[in-house]
Amino acid sequence: MKLGPFEIEHPFILAPMAGITNSPFRRLMRRMKSSLVVSELVSANGIEYGGQKTIDLLKFHEEERIVGLQIFGEDEGRLVRGAEFVQKLGADFVDLNLGCPVPKVVSKGAGSAMCRNPAQLGQILSAMVKAVKIPVTIKIRTGWDQSSRNAVEVVKAAADAGVAWVAIHGRTRAQGYSGQADWEFIADVKAKSPLPIIGNGDIQTPEMAVEKMKKYGVDAVLIGRGALRNPFIFEQAARLWEGKSYTHPVAEDYIQLMLEQKKLLEADFNERTSMIHARKFLGWYTWGFPGCHEFRKKLFSNPNPETLWQEAEEFFRIRTAERDMRFLSQPFLMGGHG
Ligand SMILES: Cc1cc2nc3c(=O)[nH]c(=O)nc-3n(C[C@H](O)[C@H](O)[C@H](O)COP(=O)(O)O)c2cc1C
C-alpha cells in the first residue's frame, strides 16, 4: 500500500518516543515489522549549534529505512536548515513535531504551540517543503485545548504547503496524556482532509489497531506505548489486517527479541547506557506476567548486565504462557513529547 510517496507493507507504524525510539530500538522494531520508523524529536536550534548529543540523536542505520527524522523548533530559518540537514544525512523524510505539550517547548512557541496560528505555520511548512526534495510530514494534536480544536485547519494549511501526510495524536495539548484519544475527532479530520491521515492514541492490542483502521477510515496508525508492552503488535496487526490469525508469542520469541536487542544496544551504547535501556525495556516487556513486580525489583537492583539478561530469559521461559492480558490496558508513561 501507499503512504504518501512510500510503498509500505501495512499501515501499522511505531510512534516516535523521546528516549525510546533511538536507532537500536528503531532497528529492532523494523525487524518486528513496524512498516516505517521515525526518530524522537530533535531540536532545530540544537542542529544549528551542532552539539554532539544532537548529532548523535540524528544517526540512523540503513536497516531502518523507511526512516524519518523528527525535528522541532520555533524559528523558520532554523527549521528550514534543520530539514536541509536531515536531507543531507540521507533520511527518507523529515517530520516536524507539532504535538509536543511540554512547557519548555511550547513556551518558546514550538511543538503544539505552533498549531495555534495555522496561517503562520503554513508559511513555515511551505518554506521547509521548498527547501528539500524529501517529503515533509507533520505530527500534531487535535488542538490546543477543547475549545480550540483546529486540526482541520492545520491539515488544510499543511496540504496547501505541500506536506506529505499528517499524524494526529487524538488529544489536545491541554490534555497532556490524560483522558482518551478522541478517534471520532480524528475520523472527522480524515473525512475533510486532502492528505493521508495517520491516527494515533491508546492502541494497546493488534485488534484495536485494526479496529481503528476500519472504523475511523484513517490511512495508517501510529502505535507508541502499546508496542513497549507488546513489541509483537505490528506483525500481529498486519496478520489480522490481511484476514489471518496470529499466534501469541512463546518464550523463544521473547528470548530471540531480547538477544537481538541486547546486541543492538551494546553495539551502539556504552555499558551504563545499555543497562539503563535494558532495565526500561525488560520492565515493559514483562509487564502483566505473573511475578512481574518482583522481577522489576530485581531488574533495578541487579548491577550486572549479563545476569540481568539471563534473569529476563529465565523469567520468560517460566512465565510466557501466563500473561494476564487485562494488565495491558492499564495506563502508563503518561507524559511525552507529542
Ligand atoms: C515517553 C514518550 C515520549 C514521546 N516522545 C515523542 C516525540 O519525541 N515526538 C513525538 O512526536 N511524540 C512523542 N510522544 C508521543 C507519541 O508519539 C504518541 O503520540 C503518544 O504516546 C500517544 O500514542 P500511544 O497511546 O500509542 O502511546 C511521546 C510519548 C511518550 C509516552
The ligand as an SDF file (V2000), in Angstrom:
LIG
                    3D

 31 33  0  0  0  0  0  0  0  0999 V2000
    7.8000    8.7560   26.6750 C   0  0  0  0  0  0  0  0  0  0  0  0
    7.1840    9.3740   25.4660 C   0  0  0  0  0  0  0  0  0  0  0  0
    7.9480   10.1510   24.6100 C   0  0  0  0  0  0  0  0  0  0  0  0
    7.3760   10.7240   23.4730 C   0  0  0  0  0  0  0  0  0  0  0  0
    8.1700   11.4470   22.6240 N   0  0  0  0  0  0  0  0  0  0  0  0
    7.6490   11.9090   21.4480 C   0  0  0  0  0  0  0  0  0  0  0  0
    8.4760   12.5510   20.4850 C   0  0  0  0  0  0  0  0  0  0  0  0
    9.6950   12.6760   20.6470 O   0  0  0  0  0  0  0  0  0  0  0  0
    7.8850   13.0120   19.3480 N   0  0  0  0  0  0  0  0  0  0  0  0
    6.5370   12.8780   19.1230 C   0  0  0  0  0  0  0  0  0  0  0  0
    6.0540   13.3040   18.0870 O   0  0  0  0  0  0  0  0  0  0  0  0
    5.7440   12.2550   20.0080 N   0  0  0  0  0  0  0  0  0  0  0  0
    6.2630   11.7630   21.1490 C   0  0  0  0  0  0  0  0  0  0  0  0
    5.4620   11.0910   22.0310 N   0  0  0  0  0  0  0  0  0  0  0  0
    4.0400   10.9030   21.7030 C   0  0  0  0  0  0  0  0  0  0  0  0
    3.7920    9.5670   20.9780 C   0  0  0  0  0  0  0  0  0  0  0  0
    4.3690    9.5620   19.7080 O   0  0  0  0  0  0  0  0  0  0  0  0
    2.2700    9.3240   20.8510 C   0  0  0  0  0  0  0  0  0  0  0  0
    1.7180   10.4000   20.1460 O   0  0  0  0  0  0  0  0  0  0  0  0
    1.5730    9.1860   22.1990 C   0  0  0  0  0  0  0  0  0  0  0  0
    2.3120    8.3860   23.0930 O   0  0  0  0  0  0  0  0  0  0  0  0
    0.1710    8.5700   22.0300 C   0  0  0  0  0  0  0  0  0  0  0  0
    0.2580    7.3220   21.4010 O   0  0  0  0  0  0  0  0  0  0  0  0
    0.2040    5.9210   22.2150 P   0  0  0  0  0  0  0  0  0  0  0  0
   -1.0370    5.9660   23.0740 O   0  0  0  0  0  0  0  0  0  0  0  0
    0.1530    4.8740   21.1470 O   0  0  0  0  0  0  0  0  0  0  0  0
    1.4280    5.8590   23.0660 O   0  0  0  0  0  0  0  0  0  0  0  0
    6.0000   10.5240   23.1840 C   0  0  0  0  0  0  0  0  0  0  0  0
    5.2390    9.7460   24.0490 C   0  0  0  0  0  0  0  0  0  0  0  0
    5.8090    9.1650   25.1800 C   0  0  0  0  0  0  0  0  0  0  0  0
    4.9540    8.3210   26.0770 C   0  0  0  0  0  0  0  0  0  0  0  0
  1  2  1  0
  2  3  1  0
  2 30  2  0
  3  4  2  0
  4  5  1  0
  4 28  1  0
  5  6  2  0
  6  7  1  0
  6 13  1  0
  7  8  2  0
  7  9  1  0
  9 10  1  0
 10 11  2  0
 10 12  1  0
 12 13  2  0
 13 14  1  0
 14 15  1  0
 14 28  1  0
 15 16  1  0
 16 17  1  0
 16 18  1  0
 18 19  1  0
 18 20  1  0
 20 21  1  0
 20 22  1  0
 22 23  1  0
 23 24  1  0
 24 25  2  0
 24 26  1  0
 24 27  1  0
 28 29  2  0
 29 30  1  0
 30 31  1  0
M  END
$$$$
